[in-house]
């Protein structure tokens, strides 16, 4: 089981996203489908995603809840207890974390705690703070640029890299 946060869900569902990012996202989803890996969405991440969905909110909700590939995971009692333990271990100094607001920090911890109690091993996020936190909790974490390009997209473009084509003759 893997976790997607809102910073992955937004470009995944945004059909205007093109190029390498679209290829990376589509490649990731294809690989997860092939291996029958469930994509977990913690409710705090779902909240952030749906807040940005605007008029597409109902459509996205329907797609997420009717797909066998996605699982919405509530921030329930076990996750709340895990989050409280993790936050209790955190230094009691400042309520800021490298410029992030305390509210944002707590949201990240809720996502990570939900992932941990659900048994997820990997978090996909483009949020550097959440990636750092996941790794600190011994979860694998990948940002969007970490995703590999699918093999079909790896062909060299000689126009962009200034490598002339080889002459066949």
Secondary structure, DSSP 8 states (H G I E B T S, - for coil): -EEE-HHHHHHHH-TT--HHHHHHHHHHHHHHHHTT--EEEEHHHHHHHHHHHGGGHHHHHHHHHH-TTEEEE---HHHHHHHHHHHHHS-SS-S-BTTB-HHHHHHHHHHHHHHHHHT--EEE-S-HHHHHHHHHTT-EEE-GGGS---GGG----HHHHT-------
